[in-house]
Amino acid sequence: MIAPIGCAVIGYGPQHNFGWAHCAWIDATPDLKLVAVCDIDPERTAAAREDFAQIRTYNAPADLWRDEEVELVSIVTPHFTHCPLTLEAFAAGKHVVVEKAMCLNVAEATAMIEAGKRAGRMLAVHHNRRHDGNFRRIREIVYSGVLGDVFHIELAAGGYFEPQNGWYREKATSGGGFYFWGPHAVDWVLDLVPHRIVGVNGFFHKLVWHSMSNEDQTQAIIRFENGTVADITWSTIAAVTKPLWRILGTKGGILDTGVGGNVGYQEQISGPPGGSLTLVTYGEKGRKEEKVPYLDSDWHNYWQDVADHLLRGGPVPVSGEFGRRVIGVLEAAERSSASGQTEPVPYE
Ligand SMILES: NC(=O)c1ccc[n+]([C@@H]2O[C@H](COP(=O)([O-])OP(=O)(O)OC[C@H]3O[C@@H](n4cnc5c(N)ncnc54)[C@H](O)[C@@H]3O)[C@@H](O)[C@H]2O)c1
């Protein structure tokens, strides 16, 4: 391929300004060129034209597929459309970046991976929150070895509120309560723990918000082959909340509220360090507690990695196979909640 690579964003939604964010990241990457936006809602394509004067717009993906300048599409639409749009994009010969949640289930993920291979095109999952400043610092500390062997990770988010946001509320369109924030959390954990997954225990609750079909609280407890346990909870009925991260290792631990971990998100292509985490270590001199500032958030680097893959043969930033492991954990948690048993994950 030759730079700059022609790119289009599919889905220019109002709820999180996220089609805009994809356009802004692409626009800021010299090896990529934003040429088009597609959204089935004409009001949204009008908004895109106001934000990015150089683009052409489409209100049907079928018209976008015929645009020969578009070599890469970024899919930023509701979760239930991710698999069908990806399959259509590959059939049209485009490379694909697909937002989290990659899709609704492992069968869809496998269909997407295989279609990409058949077409000889890239499939990358937009797990861009690996680039959040707090996670970048956590990853650096964990891989430095200063915590010793990490054996326990807790991640929790949410609160007590009835979700209001349209298709995100319904299982058929979103995948369920776990599919909004859960993919970020599972991706973070799988990036920190490079071991085989032995099994997943899930605990789902549907107790309070009966006007939507999504679960009110979802929890996945992942057991890894090396003994590490990760406990991930998303709740909309948690009257009392926990810090975002608690990590325990044999020589220390991390406590992180996450507040300020992604300053400027959805407004800027990168963000300044906006907070700090608590690092506790035990060494020869006993207990040491320190505040460690977050790193900056370098979300735009995800897109340079995409370009480096397509132009220079670098690794795919987050492959379809990695994304499928994330979906496998979410799916196994739901199965386990129903069966009451520990469930295995395919592609462990
Ligand atoms: N990585 C992150 O941090 C992050 C943050 C927010 C949202 N997201 C993800 O972005 C995706 C979109 O979420 P959102 O909040 O922007 O949703 P949204 O509802 O605001 O926007 C979705 C847009 O897609 C359009 N659309 C629906 N079906 C379409 C189709 N078949 N073809 C073309 N356009 C179509 C809709 O008209 C709408 O404008 C989801 O996967 C969500 O999880 C990721």
The ligand as an SDF file (V2000), in Angstrom:
LIG
                    3D

 44 48  0  0  0  0  0  0  0  0999 V2000
  -13.5190    2.8130   22.6480 N   0  0  0  0  0  0  0  0  0  0  0  0
  -14.2710    3.5930   23.4130 C   0  0  0  0  0  0  0  0  0  0  0  0
  -13.8300    4.1310   24.4080 O   0  0  0  0  0  0  0  0  0  0  0  0
  -15.7110    3.8680   23.0220 C   0  0  0  0  0  0  0  0  0  0  0  0
  -16.3990    4.9800   23.5440 C   0  0  0  0  0  0  0  0  0  0  0  0
  -17.7270    5.2040   23.1270 C   0  0  0  0  0  0  0  0  0  0  0  0
  -18.3250    4.3410   22.2150 C   0  0  0  0  0  0  0  0  0  0  0  0
  -17.6090    3.2760   21.7390 N   0  0  0  0  0  0  0  0  0  0  0  0
  -18.2010    2.3320   20.7930 C   0  0  0  0  0  0  0  0  0  0  0  0
  -18.5160    3.0270   19.5940 O   0  0  0  0  0  0  0  0  0  0  0  0
  -19.6180    2.3760   18.9690 C   0  0  0  0  0  0  0  0  0  0  0  0
  -20.7120    3.4070   18.7010 C   0  0  0  0  0  0  0  0  0  0  0  0
  -21.1400    3.9210   19.9210 O   0  0  0  0  0  0  0  0  0  0  0  0
  -21.7940    5.3750   20.0440 P   0  0  0  0  0  0  0  0  0  0  0  0
  -21.9150    5.6850   21.4790 O   0  0  0  0  0  0  0  0  0  0  0  0
  -21.0630    6.3210   19.1400 O   0  0  0  0  0  0  0  0  0  0  0  0
  -23.2530    5.0690   19.4550 O   0  0  0  0  0  0  0  0  0  0  0  0
  -24.3090    6.0920   18.8400 P   0  0  0  0  0  0  0  0  0  0  0  0
  -25.6470    5.4700   18.9990 O   0  0  0  0  0  0  0  0  0  0  0  0
  -24.0750    7.4720   19.3460 O   0  0  0  0  0  0  0  0  0  0  0  0
  -23.9060    6.1360   17.3030 O   0  0  0  0  0  0  0  0  0  0  0  0
  -24.0880    5.0840   16.4090 C   0  0  0  0  0  0  0  0  0  0  0  0
  -24.2470    5.6960   15.0090 C   0  0  0  0  0  0  0  0  0  0  0  0
  -24.2420    4.6060   14.0890 O   0  0  0  0  0  0  0  0  0  0  0  0
  -25.2230    4.8810   13.0930 C   0  0  0  0  0  0  0  0  0  0  0  0
  -25.5960    3.5980   12.4920 N   0  0  0  0  0  0  0  0  0  0  0  0
  -26.3430    2.6090   13.0350 C   0  0  0  0  0  0  0  0  0  0  0  0
  -26.4000    1.5410   12.1970 N   0  0  0  0  0  0  0  0  0  0  0  0
  -25.6710    1.8850   11.0940 C   0  0  0  0  0  0  0  0  0  0  0  0
  -25.3310    1.2170    9.8840 C   0  0  0  0  0  0  0  0  0  0  0  0
  -25.7590   -0.0270    9.6360 N   0  0  0  0  0  0  0  0  0  0  0  0
  -24.5420    1.8400    8.9910 N   0  0  0  0  0  0  0  0  0  0  0  0
  -24.1090    3.1140    9.2270 C   0  0  0  0  0  0  0  0  0  0  0  0
  -24.3940    3.8040   10.3450 N   0  0  0  0  0  0  0  0  0  0  0  0
  -25.1490    3.1990   11.2910 C   0  0  0  0  0  0  0  0  0  0  0  0
  -26.3620    5.5630   13.8440 C   0  0  0  0  0  0  0  0  0  0  0  0
  -27.1800    6.3220   12.9720 O   0  0  0  0  0  0  0  0  0  0  0  0
  -25.5810    6.4290   14.8400 C   0  0  0  0  0  0  0  0  0  0  0  0
  -25.3400    7.7380   14.3380 O   0  0  0  0  0  0  0  0  0  0  0  0
  -20.0430    1.2540   19.9170 C   0  0  0  0  0  0  0  0  0  0  0  0
  -19.3940    0.0740   19.5120 O   0  0  0  0  0  0  0  0  0  0  0  0
  -19.5010    1.7080   21.2600 C   0  0  0  0  0  0  0  0  0  0  0  0
  -19.2730    0.6680   22.1840 O   0  0  0  0  0  0  0  0  0  0  0  0
  -16.3250    3.0500   22.1170 C   0  0  0  0  0  0  0  0  0  0  0  0
  1  2  1  0
  2  3  2  0
  2  4  1  0
  4  5  1  0
  4 44  2  0
  5  6  2  0
  6  7  1  0
  7  8  2  0
  8  9  1  0
  8 44  1  0
  9 10  1  0
  9 42  1  0
 10 11  1  0
 11 12  1  0
 11 40  1  0
 12 13  1  0
 13 14  1  0
 14 15  2  0
 14 16  1  0
 14 17  1  0
 17 18  1  0
 18 19  2  0
 18 20  1  0
 18 21  1  0
 21 22  1  0
 22 23  1  0
 23 24  1  0
 23 38  1  0
 24 25  1  0
 25 26  1  0
 25 36  1  0
 26 27  1  0
 26 35  1  0
 27 28  2  0
 28 29  1  0
 29 30  1  0
 29 35  2  0
 30 31  1  0
 30 32  2  0
 32 33  1  0
 33 34  2  0
 34 35  1  0
 36 37  1  0
 36 38  1  0
 38 39  1  0
 40 41  1  0
 40 42  1  0
 42 43  1  0
M  CHG  2   8   1  16  -1
M  END
$$$$
